[in-house]
Amino acid sequence: MDSTETQKPTQEEIDDESRRMRRLRILVYLALDTIASGSLSPEEASSMAAATRRLALDMFPGKERAFDLLYRPKFQRVMHEIYRLQ
């Protein structure tokens, strides 16, 4: 195998990534649900969205673009609905 080829992930690595993905989905769901409840100030909701992004990037370093494509629109939509923010 030359250095340009990538190794196939082990089953353990696949399982670990699956666990992290489940945790991330739960984390995002809970954050969105909390924001959607309207019980936070706009500043608190914005801080929660930012903290969720930081945790996601701790779990998946280098995946800023993926988070921004998948989850940022959801946070923006909820923030706009609840707080009339863009």
DSSP file (Angstrom, degrees, kcal/mol; ACC not computed):
  #  RESIDUE AA STRUCTURE BP1 BP2  ACC     N-H-->O    O-->H-N    N-H-->O    O-->H-N    TCO  KAPPA ALPHA  PHI   PSI    X-CA   Y-CA   Z-CA
    1    1 A M              0   0    0      0, 0.0     2,-0.1     0, 0.0     6,-0.0   0.000 360.0 360.0 360.0 127.3    0.0    0.0    0.0
    2    2 A D    >   -     0   0    0      1,-0.1     3,-1.5     4,-0.0     0, 0.0  -0.412 360.0-101.0 -87.9 172.0    1.5    3.3   -0.9
    3    3 A S  T 3  S+     0   0    0      1,-0.3    -1,-0.1    -2,-0.1     0, 0.0   0.614 115.8  64.7 -70.3 -12.2    1.2    6.5    1.2
    4    4 A T  T 3  S+     0   0    0      2,-0.1    -1,-0.3     0, 0.0     2,-0.2   0.680  86.2  86.4 -84.3 -15.9   -1.6    8.0   -0.9
    5    5 A E  S <  S-     0   0    0     -3,-1.5     2,-0.4     1,-0.0     0, 0.0  -0.568  74.3-135.4 -82.6 146.7   -4.0    5.2   -0.1
    6    6 A T        -     0   0    0     -2,-0.2     2,-0.2     1,-0.0    -2,-0.1  -0.790  18.9-116.4-101.3 147.6   -6.1    5.4    3.0
    7    7 A Q        -     0   0    0     -2,-0.4     3,-0.1     1,-0.1    -1,-0.0  -0.520  31.0-109.0 -78.0 146.6   -6.6    2.6    5.4
    8    8 A K        -     0   0    0     -2,-0.2    -1,-0.1     1,-0.1     2,-0.0  -0.532  41.8-106.8 -69.5 140.2  -10.1    1.2    5.9
    9    9 A P        -     0   0    0      0, 0.0    -1,-0.1     0, 0.0     2,-0.1  -0.372  33.4-116.5 -67.5 148.6  -11.4    2.1    9.3
   10   10 A T     >  -     0   0    0      1,-0.1     4,-2.3    -3,-0.1     5,-0.2  -0.353  26.1-107.7 -76.5 165.2  -11.6   -0.7   11.9
   11   11 A Q  H  > S+     0   0    0      1,-0.2     4,-2.8     2,-0.2     5,-0.2   0.874 122.4  55.8 -61.1 -36.3  -14.9   -1.8   13.3
   12   12 A E  H  > S+     0   0    0      2,-0.2     4,-2.4     1,-0.2    -1,-0.2   0.906 107.6  47.7 -62.9 -41.8  -14.0   -0.1   16.5
   13   13 A E  H  > S+     0   0    0      2,-0.2     4,-2.4     1,-0.2    -2,-0.2   0.893 112.2  49.7 -66.1 -39.3  -13.5    3.2   14.7
   14   14 A I  H  X S+     0   0    0     -4,-2.3     4,-2.3     2,-0.2    -2,-0.2   0.931 112.2  47.6 -63.8 -46.1  -16.8    2.8   12.9
   15   15 A D  H  X S+     0   0    0     -4,-2.8     4,-2.3     2,-0.2    -2,-0.2   0.894 111.2  51.7 -62.2 -40.5  -18.6    2.1   16.2
   16   16 A D  H  X S+     0   0    0     -4,-2.4     4,-2.5     1,-0.2    -1,-0.2   0.925 110.6  47.5 -63.1 -44.7  -16.9    5.0   17.9
   17   17 A E  H  X S+     0   0    0     -4,-2.4     4,-2.4     1,-0.2    -1,-0.2   0.894 110.3  52.7 -64.8 -38.4  -18.0    7.4   15.1
   18   18 A S  H  X S+     0   0    0     -4,-2.3     4,-2.3     2,-0.2    -1,-0.2   0.911 109.8  48.7 -62.4 -42.1  -21.5    6.0   15.3
   19   19 A R  H  X S+     0   0    0     -4,-2.3     4,-2.5     2,-0.2    -2,-0.2   0.924 111.7  48.9 -62.9 -44.6  -21.6    6.7   19.0
   20   20 A R  H  X S+     0   0    0     -4,-2.5     4,-2.4     1,-0.2    -2,-0.2   0.884 110.3  51.7 -63.9 -37.5  -20.3   10.2   18.6
   21   21 A M  H  X S+     0   0    0     -4,-2.4     4,-2.7     2,-0.2    -1,-0.2   0.915 109.8  48.8 -65.1 -43.0  -22.9   10.8   15.8
   22   22 A R  H  X S+     0   0    0     -4,-2.3     4,-2.3     2,-0.2    -2,-0.2   0.930 112.3  48.7 -61.8 -44.5  -25.7    9.6   18.1
   23   23 A R  H  X S+     0   0    0     -4,-2.5     4,-2.7     1,-0.2    -2,-0.2   0.905 111.6  49.8 -61.4 -41.4  -24.5   11.9   20.9
   24   24 A L  H  X S+     0   0    0     -4,-2.4     4,-2.9     2,-0.2     5,-0.2   0.925 109.4  50.5 -64.2 -44.9  -24.3   14.8   18.5
   25   25 A R  H  X S+     0   0    0     -4,-2.7     4,-2.6     1,-0.2    -1,-0.2   0.915 113.2  46.3 -59.4 -42.7  -27.8   14.3   17.2
   26   26 A I  H  X S+     0   0    0     -4,-2.3     4,-2.9     2,-0.2     5,-0.2   0.927 112.8  50.3 -64.6 -45.1  -29.1   14.1   20.8
   27   27 A L  H  X S+     0   0    0     -4,-2.7     4,-2.3     2,-0.2    -2,-0.2   0.928 113.4  44.7 -59.1 -47.5  -27.1   17.2   21.8
   28   28 A V  H  X S+     0   0    0     -4,-2.9     4,-2.9     2,-0.2     5,-0.2   0.920 113.3  51.2 -64.8 -44.0  -28.4   19.2   18.8
   29   29 A Y  H  X S+     0   0    0     -4,-2.6     4,-2.7    -5,-0.2    -2,-0.2   0.931 111.7  46.9 -59.4 -46.6  -32.0   18.0   19.3
   30   30 A L  H  X S+     0   0    0     -4,-2.9     4,-2.5     2,-0.2    -1,-0.2   0.905 113.5  48.3 -64.0 -41.1  -31.9   19.0   23.0
   31   31 A A  H  X S+     0   0    0     -4,-2.3     4,-2.5    -5,-0.2    -2,-0.2   0.938 114.0  45.9 -64.5 -46.3  -30.4   22.4   22.2
   32   32 A L  H  X S+     0   0    0     -4,-2.9     4,-2.7     1,-0.2    -2,-0.2   0.902 113.5  49.9 -63.2 -40.7  -33.0   23.1   19.5
   33   33 A D  H  X S+     0   0    0     -4,-2.7     4,-1.2    -5,-0.2    -1,-0.2   0.905 111.3  48.7 -64.6 -42.1  -35.8   21.9   21.7
   34   34 A T  H  <>S+     0   0    0     -4,-2.5     5,-0.7     2,-0.2     4,-0.4   0.925 113.9  45.7 -64.1 -44.8  -34.6   24.1   24.6
   35   35 A I  H ><5S+     0   0    0     -4,-2.5     3,-1.6     1,-0.2     5,-0.3   0.918 110.3  54.5 -63.6 -42.9  -34.3   27.1   22.2
   36   36 A A  H 3<5S+     0   0    0     -4,-2.7    -1,-0.2     1,-0.3    -2,-0.2   0.737  94.0  70.3 -64.8 -22.7  -37.7   26.4   20.7
   37   37 A S  T 3<5S-     0   0    0     -4,-1.2    -1,-0.3    -3,-0.4    -2,-0.2   0.738  98.6-136.7 -67.4 -20.2  -39.3   26.4   24.1
   38   38 A G  T < 5 +     0   0    0     -3,-1.6    -3,-0.1    -4,-0.4    -2,-0.1   0.598  69.4 121.7  76.7  10.2  -38.8   30.2   24.2
   39   39 A S      < +     0   0    0     -5,-0.7     2,-0.3     2,-0.1    -4,-0.1   0.554  58.3  72.9 -84.3  -7.1  -37.6   30.0   27.9
   40   40 A L  S    S-     0   0    0     -6,-0.3     0, 0.0    -5,-0.3     0, 0.0  -0.730  85.3-113.5-104.6 154.7  -34.2   31.5   27.1
   41   41 A S     >  -     0   0    0     -2,-0.3     4,-2.7     1,-0.1     5,-0.2  -0.429  38.7-105.0 -72.5 161.7  -33.4   35.1   26.2
   42   42 A P  H  > S+     0   0    0      0, 0.0     4,-2.4     0, 0.0     5,-0.2   0.883 123.9  51.7 -56.3 -37.3  -32.1   35.6   22.6
   43   43 A E  H  > S+     0   0    0      2,-0.2     4,-2.3     1,-0.2     5,-0.1   0.911 110.3  47.4 -66.5 -41.9  -28.6   36.0   24.0
   44   44 A E  H  > S+     0   0    0      2,-0.2     4,-2.4     1,-0.2    -1,-0.2   0.905 112.5  49.8 -65.3 -40.6  -28.8   32.7   26.0
   45   45 A A  H  X S+     0   0    0     -4,-2.7     4,-2.3     2,-0.2    -2,-0.2   0.912 110.9  49.1 -64.4 -42.0  -30.2   30.9   23.0
   46   46 A S  H  X S+     0   0    0     -4,-2.4     4,-2.3    -5,-0.2    -1,-0.2   0.901 111.2  50.1 -63.7 -40.7  -27.4   32.3   20.8
   47   47 A S  H  X S+     0   0    0     -4,-2.3     4,-2.6     2,-0.2    -2,-0.2   0.884 109.3  51.9 -64.0 -38.7  -24.8   31.2   23.4
   48   48 A M  H  X S+     0   0    0     -4,-2.4     4,-2.3     2,-0.2    -2,-0.2   0.912 109.6  48.9 -65.2 -41.7  -26.4   27.7   23.5
   49   49 A A  H  X S+     0   0    0     -4,-2.3     4,-2.0     2,-0.2    -2,-0.2   0.919 113.3  47.3 -63.0 -43.1  -26.2   27.4   19.7
   50   50 A A  H  X S+     0   0    0     -4,-2.3     4,-2.4     2,-0.2    -2,-0.2   0.899 111.8  50.1 -65.7 -40.3  -22.5   28.5   19.8
   51   51 A A  H  X S+     0   0    0     -4,-2.6     4,-2.5     2,-0.2    -1,-0.2   0.884 108.8  52.7 -65.6 -37.8  -21.7   26.1   22.6
   52   52 A T  H  X S+     0   0    0     -4,-2.3     4,-2.4     2,-0.2    -1,-0.2   0.909 109.3  49.4 -63.3 -41.6  -23.4   23.2   20.7
   53   53 A R  H  X S+     0   0    0     -4,-2.0     4,-2.4     2,-0.2    -2,-0.2   0.923 110.4  50.2 -62.9 -44.3  -21.2   24.0   17.7
   54   54 A R  H  X S+     0   0    0     -4,-2.4     4,-1.7     1,-0.2    -2,-0.2   0.917 111.7  47.8 -61.3 -43.0  -18.1   24.1   19.9
   55   55 A L  H  X S+     0   0    0     -4,-2.5     4,-2.1     2,-0.2    -1,-0.2   0.908 110.5  52.2 -63.6 -41.2  -19.0   20.7   21.4
   56   56 A A  H  X S+     0   0    0     -4,-2.4     4,-2.3     1,-0.2    -1,-0.2   0.907 110.3  48.0 -60.9 -41.2  -19.7   19.3   17.9
   57   57 A L  H  < S+     0   0    0     -4,-2.4    -1,-0.2     2,-0.2    -2,-0.2   0.778 108.2  54.8 -74.4 -25.0  -16.3   20.4   16.7
   58   58 A D  H  < S+     0   0    0     -4,-1.7    -1,-0.2    -5,-0.2    -2,-0.2   0.885 113.7  42.5 -67.2 -38.3  -14.6   18.9   19.8
   59   59 A M  H  < S+     0   0    0     -4,-2.1    -2,-0.2     1,-0.3    -1,-0.2   0.839 130.9  25.3 -74.7 -34.3  -16.3   15.6   18.9
   60   60 A F  S >< S-     0   0    0     -4,-2.3     3,-1.5    -5,-0.2    -1,-0.3  -0.674  84.5-157.4-132.9  76.5  -15.5   16.0   15.1
   61   61 A P  T 3  S+     0   0    0      0, 0.0    -3,-0.1     0, 0.0    -4,-0.1  -0.228  76.6  19.2 -57.6 140.6  -12.4   18.3   14.7
   62   62 A G  T 3  S+     0   0    0     -5,-0.1     3,-0.3     1,-0.1     4,-0.1   0.547  91.4 109.7  81.0   6.8  -12.1   19.9   11.3
   63   63 A K    <>  +     0   0    0     -3,-1.5     4,-2.4     1,-0.2     5,-0.2  -0.080  29.4 125.2-107.3  34.2  -15.8   19.4   10.4
   64   64 A E  H  > S+     0   0    0      1,-0.2     4,-2.8     2,-0.2     5,-0.2   0.921  74.7  50.7 -56.9 -46.1  -16.9   23.1   10.7
   65   65 A R  H  > S+     0   0    0     -3,-0.3     4,-2.2     1,-0.2    -1,-0.2   0.901 109.0  50.9 -62.2 -41.4  -18.3   23.1    7.1
   66   66 A A  H  > S+     0   0    0      2,-0.2     4,-2.6     1,-0.2     5,-0.3   0.928 112.1  46.9 -62.5 -44.6  -20.3   20.0    7.8
   67   67 A F  H  X>S+     0   0    0     -4,-2.4     4,-2.9     1,-0.2     5,-1.6   0.942 112.6  50.0 -61.2 -46.0  -21.8   21.5   11.0
   68   68 A D  H  <5S+     0   0    0     -4,-2.8    -1,-0.2     1,-0.2    -2,-0.2   0.834 115.1  43.4 -64.5 -32.5  -22.5   24.7    9.2
   69   69 A L  H  <5S+     0   0    0     -4,-2.2    -1,-0.2    -5,-0.2    -2,-0.2   0.874 124.9  31.9 -78.1 -38.4  -24.3   23.0    6.3
   70   70 A L  H  <5S+     0   0    0     -4,-2.6     4,-0.2    -5,-0.2    -2,-0.2   0.894 133.0  16.9 -88.2 -43.5  -26.3   20.5    8.4
   71   71 A Y  T  X5S+     0   0    0     -4,-2.9     4,-2.2    -5,-0.3     3,-0.5   0.775 104.9  72.8-109.9 -31.3  -27.1   22.2   11.7
   72   72 A R  H  ><S+     0   0    0     -5,-1.6     4,-2.9     1,-0.2     5,-0.2   0.915  98.0  53.2 -55.5 -44.7  -26.6   26.0   11.4
   73   73 A P  H  > S+     0   0    0      0, 0.0     4,-2.5     0, 0.0    -1,-0.2   0.874 108.1  51.6 -59.5 -34.4  -29.8   26.3    9.2
   74   74 A K  H  > S+     0   0    0     -3,-0.5     4,-2.3    -4,-0.2     5,-0.2   0.931 111.8  45.5 -66.2 -45.2  -31.8   24.5   11.9
   75   75 A F  H  X S+     0   0    0     -4,-2.2     4,-2.7     1,-0.2     5,-0.2   0.919 113.8  49.9 -63.7 -42.3  -30.6   26.8   14.6
   76   76 A Q  H  X S+     0   0    0     -4,-2.9     4,-2.5    -5,-0.2    -2,-0.2   0.909 110.3  50.4 -62.7 -41.7  -31.2   29.9   12.4
   77   77 A R  H  X S+     0   0    0     -4,-2.5     4,-2.5    -5,-0.2    -2,-0.2   0.932 113.5  44.2 -62.9 -46.7  -34.7   28.7   11.6
   78   78 A V  H  X S+     0   0    0     -4,-2.3     4,-2.7     2,-0.2     5,-0.3   0.921 113.6  50.7 -65.4 -43.4  -35.6   28.1   15.3
   79   79 A M  H  X S+     0   0    0     -4,-2.7     4,-2.6    -5,-0.2     6,-0.9   0.907 112.2  47.5 -61.2 -40.9  -34.0   31.4   16.3
   80   80 A H  H  X S+     0   0    0     -4,-2.5     4,-1.7     4,-0.2    -2,-0.2   0.928 113.5  47.6 -66.1 -44.3  -36.0   33.3   13.7
   81   81 A E  H  < S+     0   0    0     -4,-2.5    -2,-0.2    -5,-0.2    -1,-0.2   0.913 122.4  33.3 -62.5 -43.9  -39.2   31.6   14.6
   82   82 A I  H  < S+     0   0    0     -4,-2.7    -2,-0.2    -5,-0.2    -3,-0.2   0.908 136.6  19.1 -82.4 -44.0  -38.9   32.2   18.3
   83   83 A Y  H  < S-     0   0    0     -4,-2.6    -3,-0.2    -5,-0.3    -2,-0.2   0.383  95.9-119.8-112.3   1.8  -37.0   35.5   18.5
   84   84 A R     <  +     0   0    0     -4,-1.7     2,-0.3    -5,-0.4    -4,-0.2   0.872  65.6 145.2  58.1  38.4  -37.7   36.9   15.0
   85   85 A L              0   0    0     -6,-0.9    -1,-0.2    -9,-0.1    -2,-0.1  -0.722 360.0 360.0-104.9 156.4  -34.0   37.0   14.4
   86   86 A Q              0   0    0     -2,-0.3    -6,-0.1    -3,-0.1    -1,-0.1   0.430 360.0 360.0 -86.6 360.0  -32.1   36.3   11.1
